[in-house]
Amino acid sequence: MQRNNKKKKNGYTTMIIYFLLVIMFISVANYIKEAATTKEISYTEFYEMIDNKEVSRVVISNDKLTITPVDDSKFKGKTLYTANVKDEDLINKLKNADPKIEFTGAYSKQNPIMDFALSWILPMILFIFIWKFLFSKMGSGGGMGGGIMGIGKNNAKVYVENEIGVTFDDVAGQEEAKESLKEVIDFLNCPKRYTAIGAKLPKGVLLVGPPGTGKTLIAKAVAGEAKVPFFSLSGSSFVEMFVGVGASRVRELFKDAEAKAPCIVFIDEIDAIGKSRDNQMQSNDEREQTLNQLLAEMDGFDSSKGIVILGATNRPEILDKALLRPGRFDRRVIVDRPDFKGRDAILKVHAKNVNLGDDVDLDEIAKGTPGAVGADLANIVNEAALRAVRNRRRVVLQEDLRDAVEVIIAGKEKKDRILSKKEKELVAFHEVGHALVAALLEGTDPVHKITIVPRTMGALGYTMQLPEEEKYLISREDLMNQITVMLGGRSAEEEVFNVVSTGASNDIERATASARSMISVYGMSDRFDMMALESVQNRYLDGRAVRNCSEETSTILDEETLKVIKTAHQKARQILRENRDLLDKISNILLDKETLFGDEFMDIVYEKYPEMKEEKDKKDKEKKLKDEEQKELQRKRREEQEETRRKNEEIDRIENEKLKKEEDEQEKREFLKAIGVNVENGSKLDTIIDDAVNDLKDKGEKR
């Protein structure tokens, strides 16, 4: 309340100063205008001007004469005036003047109110307009004390407890991150349990991960679970064109946070102000002042007050080391791309408010979207809902979700693009080449769909492969097989048509990048053994590799990469040459249907290789047994976790009751001490308090 009153007082003071300056400005402006357009002369000078033929017009009033000089006079452009001395010869002199001088009397009525309005009221209204609409927009609030005078004020969005509306139930696929933050929530809810043994709340938690993984959502969920105010702002909101503004906003932010403690302060994209100061070539005084102030504030505030700083970034490698040290950001929580279970849980969260059909299988969509983040999955569910509305349906079907995945990957179908017969055949053989090489190599992902329908992202067709399970390690053989599959399209064109086309440009680019990484990053070359020739930067963004070798070594690296590409190319051509009958048969079917699904494709392959079907059935049976065992293991694990959670809740309840009892006893002891009653250990405090209160009542009655 005192802080708000102080802000109002400052606002009124600012407004009073502003309007005093406005009044001074208008007064000076009117004086300058008067001095520039009028001049007082003596009556003698007036007579001389008449004699010198310098007067054009005279207005005679009771107290003065207003004189308009001729154009060639030295007083040109000014209005002259002199006192009216009641000269009886003046009229005759004006009549006899040569050339004639126009003269008249003054208007009988003048309007001083209009003069005052034009000179004072209108300028004042103009400056009020400037105050309201210009100064308020330049600042952070537009109210009194806002505007340009408040440009260094804190501009964070503040959400009170009942406005957040996000809990951990709304966050899926990030169980490890949630587990890391539950301790922070528990500290904010029950700090005495930790302070009793000397534990301190982590001052800062840095959320790190790729874009779209839900860092902001997790930060809001922490505040929602802890039921405390939530300050949200971006790192770029500290940086302005004025030096010192960012530092001032940091100070104001921490002052406001202390006033609302316990609370959570979330700074998104903290790398905007937390960039390392080592690189002097890109020094920025304003950003460095802001960073220095943030470092000082994070050192200065007491974590026992319950203020937690949450920062989010996808470029942790460029942050200043002073910002990352313990005592500032004590913890780093990785919010990475979700695995299959995480994607399935995220889809369920985003689909809970969507009308789903009976045939919807979210597991299939989760399997078909490896590498997708939470934002991608939310977009897929929304695209499926939009497709259902376009098709005049009230529920979302599985086909809507499948189409949404394809729209995200390759774009919408381009129905107006008509390919010639030759181009269509080339695209069909190209895509079947990918699929056939993938089917006949061991360890590759199974083919899910082949299509030659053009898409808006430039693809004239595509082959979709879906992994059967999550892979966290990839062997050299697996990488070689992936490159061979990528080159299967161009190899089919060469085998069938003996031509090369531009359709394989993306395949060649991806294959080259994979082959280069094998040599330079993963150490899969006999020539370089385990020597790192490139390092990955911006791991959570584009993952661009930076060369760490000389020009000569880079040349040899190119040669080794070319060897890998040539080996995979020859292998792809050999597979297609040996299975030319399958290539022709499947391509012709694809030309008729335009789209083939994985089961249809594999049935044709199994006709020639029945042993592959037997082996697949055997693997499916083993996988089914393994999945059942895994499900049973997960069920037992969930039961154990639930039992552990219930025990922990019971322990927390008992500890909270104990702490509350101790606090009540401490308050009672302080009360008795205040009224002068000594209490021995082990005494019944309630009985002593009742006796003390009765004694006080008796004393009051006697008085």
HUWOBEL-V426235 format. One record per backbone hydrogen bond with DSSP energy under -1.0 kcal/mol. CO is the residue of the C=O (numbers start at 1). NH is the residue of the N-H. E is the energy in kcal/mol with one decimal. If there is no record, write none. Layout:
co=CO nh=NH e=E
co=CO nh=NH e=E
This chain:
co=1 nh=5 e=-2.6
co=2 nh=6 e=-2.2
co=3 nh=7 e=-2.1
co=4 nh=8 e=-2.4
co=5 nh=9 e=-2.6
co=6 nh=10 e=-2.5
co=7 nh=11 e=-2.1
co=8 nh=12 e=-2.6
co=9 nh=13 e=-2.4
co=10 nh=14 e=-2.3
co=11 nh=15 e=-2.2
co=12 nh=16 e=-2.5
co=13 nh=17 e=-2.4
co=14 nh=18 e=-2.2
co=15 nh=19 e=-2.4
co=16 nh=20 e=-2.2
co=17 nh=21 e=-2.1
co=18 nh=22 e=-1.9
co=19 nh=23 e=-2.3
co=20 nh=24 e=-2.2
co=21 nh=25 e=-2.3
co=22 nh=26 e=-2.6
co=23 nh=27 e=-2.4
co=24 nh=28 e=-2.4
co=25 nh=29 e=-2.5
co=26 nh=30 e=-2.7
co=27 nh=31 e=-2.2
co=28 nh=32 e=-2.8
co=29 nh=33 e=-2.4
co=30 nh=34 e=-2.5
co=31 nh=35 e=-2.6
co=32 nh=36 e=-1.9
co=33 nh=37 e=-1.6
co=34 nh=38 e=-1.7
co=37 nh=79 e=-2.8
co=39 nh=81 e=-1.9
co=42 nh=46 e=-1.8
co=43 nh=47 e=-2.1
co=44 nh=48 e=-2.4
co=45 nh=49 e=-2.0
co=46 nh=50 e=-1.7
co=47 nh=51 e=-2.3
co=48 nh=52 e=-2.1
co=49 nh=54 e=-3.3
co=50 nh=53 e=-1.3
co=54 nh=70 e=-1.8
co=56 nh=102 e=-1.5
co=57 nh=68 e=-2.9
co=58 nh=104 e=-1.9
co=59 nh=66 e=-2.8
co=60 nh=106 e=-2.1
co=63 nh=84 e=-1.5
co=64 nh=61 e=-2.2
co=65 nh=82 e=-1.8
co=66 nh=59 e=-2.7
co=67 nh=80 e=-2.5
co=68 nh=56 e=-2.8
co=68 nh=57 e=-1.6
co=70 nh=73 e=-1.5
co=73 nh=76 e=-1.3
co=75 nh=78 e=-2.0
co=79 nh=39 e=-1.8
co=80 nh=67 e=-3.7
co=81 nh=41 e=-2.1
co=82 nh=65 e=-3.2
co=89 nh=93 e=-2.2
co=90 nh=94 e=-2.4
co=91 nh=95 e=-2.2
co=92 nh=96 e=-2.4
co=102 nh=58 e=-2.3
co=104 nh=60 e=-3.2
co=111 nh=115 e=-1.6
co=112 nh=116 e=-2.6
co=113 nh=117 e=-2.5
co=114 nh=118 e=-2.5
co=115 nh=119 e=-2.1
co=116 nh=120 e=-2.6
co=116 nh=121 e=-1.2
co=117 nh=122 e=-3.0
co=120 nh=124 e=-2.1
co=121 nh=125 e=-2.4
co=122 nh=126 e=-2.1
co=123 nh=127 e=-2.2
co=124 nh=128 e=-2.1
co=125 nh=129 e=-2.3
co=126 nh=130 e=-2.0
co=127 nh=131 e=-2.4
co=128 nh=132 e=-2.5
co=129 nh=133 e=-2.7
co=130 nh=134 e=-1.9
co=130 nh=135 e=-2.0
co=134 nh=138 e=-1.3
co=143 nh=146 e=-2.2
co=147 nh=150 e=-1.6
co=148 nh=151 e=-1.0
co=150 nh=153 e=-1.8
co=157 nh=232 e=-2.9
co=159 nh=230 e=-2.6
co=160 nh=163 e=-2.1
co=167 nh=170 e=-1.6
co=168 nh=171 e=-1.1
co=174 nh=178 e=-2.3
co=175 nh=179 e=-2.4
co=176 nh=180 e=-1.9
co=177 nh=181 e=-1.2
co=178 nh=182 e=-1.2
co=181 nh=185 e=-1.8
co=182 nh=186 e=-2.5
co=183 nh=187 e=-2.1
co=184 nh=188 e=-2.0
co=185 nh=189 e=-2.0
co=186 nh=190 e=-2.6
co=191 nh=195 e=-2.6
co=192 nh=196 e=-1.9
co=194 nh=197 e=-1.0
co=194 nh=199 e=-2.4
co=203 nh=309 e=-2.5
co=204 nh=331 e=-1.6
co=205 nh=311 e=-2.4
co=206 nh=333 e=-2.9
co=207 nh=313 e=-2.1
co=208 nh=335 e=-3.8
co=210 nh=213 e=-1.2
co=212 nh=375 e=-2.0
co=214 nh=218 e=-2.3
co=215 nh=219 e=-2.1
co=216 nh=220 e=-2.2
co=217 nh=221 e=-2.4
co=218 nh=222 e=-2.2
co=219 nh=223 e=-1.6
co=220 nh=224 e=-2.6
co=221 nh=225 e=-2.7
co=222 nh=226 e=-2.3
co=223 nh=227 e=-1.3
co=223 nh=228 e=-1.5
co=229 nh=264 e=-2.2
co=230 nh=159 e=-2.8
co=231 nh=266 e=-3.6
co=232 nh=157 e=-2.6
co=233 nh=268 e=-2.6
co=234 nh=237 e=-1.2
co=235 nh=238 e=-1.3
co=242 nh=245 e=-1.4
co=244 nh=248 e=-1.9
co=245 nh=249 e=-2.4
co=246 nh=250 e=-2.0
co=247 nh=251 e=-2.1
co=248 nh=252 e=-2.4
co=249 nh=253 e=-2.4
co=250 nh=254 e=-2.1
co=251 nh=255 e=-2.0
co=252 nh=256 e=-2.6
co=253 nh=257 e=-2.2
co=254 nh=258 e=-2.3
co=255 nh=259 e=-1.7
co=256 nh=260 e=-1.3
co=263 nh=308 e=-1.8
co=264 nh=231 e=-3.1
co=265 nh=310 e=-3.3
co=266 nh=233 e=-2.0
co=267 nh=312 e=-1.9
co=268 nh=235 e=-2.9
co=269 nh=272 e=-2.0
co=270 nh=273 e=-1.4
co=270 nh=274 e=-2.2
co=274 nh=320 e=-2.7
co=278 nh=280 e=-1.2
co=279 nh=282 e=-1.0
co=280 nh=283 e=-1.2
co=284 nh=288 e=-2.6
co=285 nh=289 e=-2.4
co=286 nh=290 e=-2.1
co=287 nh=291 e=-2.6
co=288 nh=292 e=-2.7
co=289 nh=293 e=-2.1
co=290 nh=294 e=-2.3
co=291 nh=295 e=-2.6
co=292 nh=296 e=-2.2
co=293 nh=297 e=-2.6
co=294 nh=298 e=-2.4
co=295 nh=299 e=-1.5
co=296 nh=300 e=-1.7
co=297 nh=301 e=-2.0
co=302 nh=305 e=-1.6
co=303 nh=306 e=-1.5
co=306 nh=263 e=-1.9
co=308 nh=265 e=-2.9
co=309 nh=205 e=-2.7
co=310 nh=267 e=-2.9
co=311 nh=207 e=-3.9
co=312 nh=270 e=-2.1
co=313 nh=209 e=-1.3
co=315 nh=318 e=-1.3
co=316 nh=319 e=-1.2
co=318 nh=276 e=-3.0
co=320 nh=324 e=-1.1
co=325 nh=328 e=-1.7
co=325 nh=329 e=-1.0
co=331 nh=206 e=-2.8
co=333 nh=208 e=-2.6
co=339 nh=343 e=-2.9
co=340 nh=344 e=-2.4
co=341 nh=345 e=-2.3
co=342 nh=346 e=-2.5
co=343 nh=347 e=-2.5
co=344 nh=348 e=-1.8
co=345 nh=349 e=-2.0
co=346 nh=350 e=-2.4
co=347 nh=351 e=-1.7
co=351 nh=354 e=-1.6
co=355 nh=396 e=-3.0
co=357 nh=360 e=-1.2
co=361 nh=365 e=-1.1
co=362 nh=366 e=-2.5
co=363 nh=367 e=-2.3
co=364 nh=368 e=-1.7
co=369 nh=372 e=-1.7
co=373 nh=377 e=-2.1
co=374 nh=378 e=-2.4
co=375 nh=379 e=-1.9
co=376 nh=380 e=-2.0
co=377 nh=381 e=-2.2
co=378 nh=382 e=-2.1
co=379 nh=383 e=-2.7
co=380 nh=384 e=-2.2
co=381 nh=385 e=-2.0
co=382 nh=386 e=-2.4
co=383 nh=387 e=-2.2
co=384 nh=388 e=-2.1
co=385 nh=389 e=-1.9
co=386 nh=390 e=-2.3
co=387 nh=391 e=-1.7
co=388 nh=393 e=-2.5
co=389 nh=392 e=-1.8
co=396 nh=357 e=-3.2
co=397 nh=401 e=-1.4
co=398 nh=402 e=-2.5
co=399 nh=403 e=-2.4
co=400 nh=404 e=-2.1
co=401 nh=405 e=-2.0
co=402 nh=406 e=-1.9
co=403 nh=407 e=-2.5
co=404 nh=408 e=-2.2
co=405 nh=409 e=-2.1
co=406 nh=410 e=-3.3
co=407 nh=411 e=-1.2
co=410 nh=457 e=-1.5
co=412 nh=456 e=-2.3
co=413 nh=415 e=-1.1
co=414 nh=417 e=-1.2
co=420 nh=424 e=-2.6
co=421 nh=425 e=-2.2
co=422 nh=426 e=-2.2
co=423 nh=427 e=-2.6
co=424 nh=428 e=-2.5
co=425 nh=429 e=-2.6
co=426 nh=430 e=-2.0
co=427 nh=431 e=-2.5
co=428 nh=432 e=-2.4
co=429 nh=433 e=-2.0
co=430 nh=434 e=-1.6
co=431 nh=435 e=-2.2
co=432 nh=436 e=-3.1
co=433 nh=437 e=-2.0
co=434 nh=438 e=-2.2
co=435 nh=439 e=-2.2
co=436 nh=440 e=-1.8
co=446 nh=466 e=-1.8
co=448 nh=598 e=-2.5
co=449 nh=464 e=-3.1
co=450 nh=596 e=-3.2
co=451 nh=462 e=-1.7
co=454 nh=414 e=-2.7
co=455 nh=458 e=-1.4
co=459 nh=455 e=-3.3
co=462 nh=451 e=-2.0
co=464 nh=448 e=-3.5
co=464 nh=449 e=-1.6
co=475 nh=479 e=-2.1
co=476 nh=480 e=-2.3
co=477 nh=481 e=-2.3
co=478 nh=482 e=-2.2
co=479 nh=483 e=-2.3
co=480 nh=484 e=-2.2
co=481 nh=485 e=-2.4
co=482 nh=486 e=-2.1
co=483 nh=487 e=-1.7
co=485 nh=488 e=-1.2
co=487 nh=491 e=-1.9
co=488 nh=492 e=-1.9
co=489 nh=493 e=-1.7
co=490 nh=494 e=-2.1
co=491 nh=495 e=-2.4
co=492 nh=496 e=-2.4
co=493 nh=497 e=-2.0
co=502 nh=505 e=-1.6
co=504 nh=508 e=-2.6
co=505 nh=509 e=-2.1
co=506 nh=510 e=-2.4
co=507 nh=511 e=-2.6
co=508 nh=512 e=-2.5
co=509 nh=513 e=-2.0
co=510 nh=514 e=-2.3
co=511 nh=515 e=-2.6
co=512 nh=516 e=-2.5
co=513 nh=517 e=-2.1
co=514 nh=518 e=-2.0
co=515 nh=519 e=-1.3
co=516 nh=520 e=-3.1
co=517 nh=521 e=-2.0
co=517 nh=522 e=-2.5
co=518 nh=524 e=-2.7
co=520 nh=533 e=-2.2
co=520 nh=534 e=-1.5
co=525 nh=529 e=-1.4
co=528 nh=531 e=-1.7
co=533 nh=548 e=-3.6
co=535 nh=546 e=-3.2
co=538 nh=541 e=-1.8
co=538 nh=543 e=-2.3
co=544 nh=537 e=-3.0
co=546 nh=535 e=-2.4
co=550 nh=554 e=-2.2
co=551 nh=555 e=-1.8
co=552 nh=556 e=-1.7
co=553 nh=557 e=-2.4
co=554 nh=558 e=-2.1
co=555 nh=559 e=-1.7
co=556 nh=560 e=-2.4
co=557 nh=561 e=-2.4
co=558 nh=562 e=-2.2
co=559 nh=563 e=-1.8
co=560 nh=564 e=-1.8
co=561 nh=565 e=-2.2
co=562 nh=566 e=-2.8
co=563 nh=567 e=-2.4
co=564 nh=568 e=-2.3
co=565 nh=569 e=-2.6
co=566 nh=570 e=-2.6
co=567 nh=571 e=-2.0
co=568 nh=572 e=-2.3
co=569 nh=573 e=-2.3
co=570 nh=574 e=-2.1
co=571 nh=575 e=-2.3
co=572 nh=576 e=-2.1
co=573 nh=577 e=-2.3
co=574 nh=578 e=-2.3
co=579 nh=583 e=-2.2
co=580 nh=584 e=-2.5
co=581 nh=585 e=-2.4
co=582 nh=586 e=-2.7
co=583 nh=587 e=-1.8
co=584 nh=588 e=-2.2
co=585 nh=589 e=-1.8
co=586 nh=590 e=-2.5
co=587 nh=591 e=-2.2
co=588 nh=592 e=-1.3
co=589 nh=593 e=-2.6
co=590 nh=594 e=-3.1
co=594 nh=452 e=-2.3
co=596 nh=450 e=-3.3
co=597 nh=601 e=-2.3
co=598 nh=602 e=-2.6
co=599 nh=603 e=-2.0
co=600 nh=604 e=-1.3
co=601 nh=605 e=-1.5
co=602 nh=606 e=-2.8
co=605 nh=609 e=-2.1
co=609 nh=612 e=-1.3
co=610 nh=614 e=-1.9
co=611 nh=615 e=-2.3
co=612 nh=616 e=-2.3
co=613 nh=617 e=-3.0
co=614 nh=618 e=-2.1
co=615 nh=619 e=-2.3
co=616 nh=620 e=-3.0
co=617 nh=621 e=-2.3
co=618 nh=622 e=-2.3
co=619 nh=623 e=-2.8
co=620 nh=624 e=-2.5
co=621 nh=625 e=-2.2
co=622 nh=626 e=-2.4
co=623 nh=627 e=-2.9
co=624 nh=628 e=-2.3
co=625 nh=629 e=-2.4
co=626 nh=630 e=-2.5
co=627 nh=631 e=-2.8
co=628 nh=632 e=-2.4
co=629 nh=633 e=-2.5
co=630 nh=634 e=-2.6
co=631 nh=635 e=-2.6
co=632 nh=636 e=-2.3
co=633 nh=637 e=-2.3
co=634 nh=638 e=-2.7
co=635 nh=639 e=-2.3
co=636 nh=640 e=-2.5
co=637 nh=641 e=-2.7
co=638 nh=642 e=-2.7
co=639 nh=643 e=-2.6
co=640 nh=644 e=-2.7
co=641 nh=645 e=-2.6
co=642 nh=646 e=-2.5
co=643 nh=647 e=-2.3
co=644 nh=648 e=-2.7
co=645 nh=649 e=-2.6
co=646 nh=650 e=-2.3
co=647 nh=651 e=-2.7
co=648 nh=652 e=-3.0
co=649 nh=653 e=-2.6
co=650 nh=654 e=-2.5
co=651 nh=655 e=-2.7
co=652 nh=656 e=-2.8
co=653 nh=657 e=-2.4
co=654 nh=658 e=-2.4
co=655 nh=659 e=-2.8
co=656 nh=660 e=-2.6
co=657 nh=661 e=-2.5
co=658 nh=662 e=-2.5
co=659 nh=663 e=-2.4
co=660 nh=664 e=-2.6
co=661 nh=665 e=-2.5
co=662 nh=666 e=-2.3
co=663 nh=667 e=-2.4
co=664 nh=668 e=-2.4
co=665 nh=669 e=-2.5
co=666 nh=670 e=-2.3
co=667 nh=671 e=-2.1
co=668 nh=672 e=-2.6
co=669 nh=673 e=-2.5
co=670 nh=674 e=-1.9
co=671 nh=675 e=-1.4
co=672 nh=677 e=-3.1
co=673 nh=676 e=-1.0
co=680 nh=683 e=-1.7
co=684 nh=688 e=-1.9
co=685 nh=689 e=-2.8
co=686 nh=690 e=-2.4
co=687 nh=691 e=-2.4
co=688 nh=692 e=-2.6
co=689 nh=693 e=-2.7
co=690 nh=694 e=-2.4
co=691 nh=695 e=-2.4
co=692 nh=696 e=-2.1
co=693 nh=697 e=-2.1
co=694 nh=698 e=-2.6
co=695 nh=699 e=-2.4
co=696 nh=700 e=-2.0
co=697 nh=701 e=-2.3
co=698 nh=702 e=-2.2
co=699 nh=703 e=-1.8
